[in-house]
Amino acid sequence: MNSAVYQKILKENVRPSVCDLKLKRTWVLQQDNDPKHTSKSTSEWLKKNKMKTLEWPSQSPDLNPIEMLWHDLKKVVHARKPSNVAELQQFCKDEWAKIPPQCCNRLIASYGKRLIAVVAAKGGPTSY
């Protein structure tokens, strides 16, 4: 994936999600420091589209709720043993669709505990 593809994903998904969730102007986009997220073109695109982003320290997966979700998704997709790229894509879509909103809510709600654990570990690894 490159910056252009990332921007297309944001364009097609973020605004509709913000509207569906009725967040109005109270939301902030969280992304890590992947080059496609921090590229000049993406930074300009985010500014042009008035999307506020959360500054994010590098190498901080314990603070990112989506990392836990990716971990769980990878496990269930791997267990299905896809035999080709088409199956892999379909299995990912199938399993992603099964994730209930409550799961995301729990991950977000646990942020405070993860933050305390990261501070206690002085930025090192935690049990999360």
C-alpha positions in Angstrom: 0.0 0.0 0.0 1.2 3.5 -0.7 0.1 7.0 0.2 -2.4 7.3 -2.6 -4.1 4.0 -1.7 -4.2 5.0 2.0 -5.8 8.4 1.1 -8.4 6.6 -1.0 -9.2 4.3 1.9 -9.6 7.3 4.2 -11.8 9.1 1.7 -14.1 6.2 1.2 -14.3 5.1 4.8 -13.6 7.8 7.4 -16.3 10.4 6.5 -19.1 7.8 6.2 -18.0 6.2 9.5 -18.0 9.6 11.2 -21.5 10.3 9.9 -22.8 6.9 10.8 -21.4 7.2 14.4 -22.7 10.8 14.6 -19.3 12.1 15.9 -19.7 15.6 14.3 -16.4 17.4 15.0 -15.4 15.6 18.1 -13.2 12.9 16.5 -9.5 12.6 15.9 -7.8 10.2 13.5 -5.3 7.9 15.1 -2.6 6.5 12.9 0.9 5.2 13.5 4.1 6.5 11.9 4.0 4.3 8.9 5.5 6.2 5.9 2.2 6.2 4.0 0.6 7.9 7.0 3.3 10.5 7.4 4.1 11.3 3.8 4.0 14.8 2.6 1.1 14.0 0.3 -0.9 12.3 3.1 -0.2 15.2 5.5 -1.4 17.7 2.9 -4.5 15.5 2.1 -5.4 15.3 5.8 -5.0 19.1 6.2 -7.1 19.8 3.0 -9.8 17.4 4.3 -9.7 19.0 7.8 -8.9 15.7 9.5 -7.2 16.2 12.9 -4.7 13.5 13.8 -3.3 12.4 17.1 0.5 12.7 17.3 1.8 9.2 17.9 5.1 8.0 19.3 6.9 5.5 17.2 7.0 1.9 18.2 4.0 2.1 20.5 1.7 -0.8 19.6 0.5 -1.2 23.2 -1.2 2.1 22.9 -3.0 1.4 19.6 -6.3 -0.4 20.0 -6.3 -1.5 16.4 -3.1 -3.6 17.0 -5.0 -5.9 19.3 -7.8 -6.2 16.7 -5.2 -7.0 13.9 -3.7 -9.6 16.2 -7.0 -11.4 16.7 -7.9 -11.1 13.0 -4.6 -12.6 11.9 -5.1 -15.6 14.3 -8.6 -16.5 13.0 -7.6 -16.0 9.4 -4.5 -18.1 9.8 -6.5 -20.8 11.4 -8.7 -21.0 8.3 -5.5 -21.8 6.3 -6.1 -19.8 3.1 -4.4 -21.5 0.1 -4.2 -18.5 -2.2 -4.4 -14.7 -2.2 -8.1 -14.7 -3.2 -9.0 -17.0 -0.3 -6.9 -14.8 2.1 -8.7 -11.7 1.0 -12.1 -13.4 1.3 -11.3 -14.8 4.8 -10.1 -11.4 5.9 -13.3 -9.8 4.8 -15.4 -12.6 6.3 -13.7 -12.4 9.7 -13.6 -8.6 9.8 -17.4 -8.6 9.2 -17.8 -10.8 12.3 -16.2 -8.3 14.6 -18.9 -6.8 16.7 -18.8 -3.1 17.6 -18.7 -4.0 21.3 -15.2 -5.5 20.7 -14.0 -2.1 19.4 -15.7 -0.3 22.3 -13.9 -2.6 24.8 -10.5 -2.0 23.2 -11.1 1.8 23.3 -12.3 1.6 26.9 -9.2 -0.3 27.9 -6.9 2.6 26.7 -6.5 4.1 30.1 -5.2 0.8 31.6 -2.8 0.3 28.7 -1.5 3.8 29.1 -0.9 3.3 32.8 0.9 0.0 32.0 3.1 1.7 29.4 4.1 4.4 31.8 4.8 1.9 34.5 7.0 0.0 32.1 8.8 3.2 31.2 7.8 2.8 27.6 8.9 -0.8 27.4 6.8 -3.9 26.6 3.6 -4.6 28.6 1.3 -7.6 28.9 -1.1 -6.0 26.3 
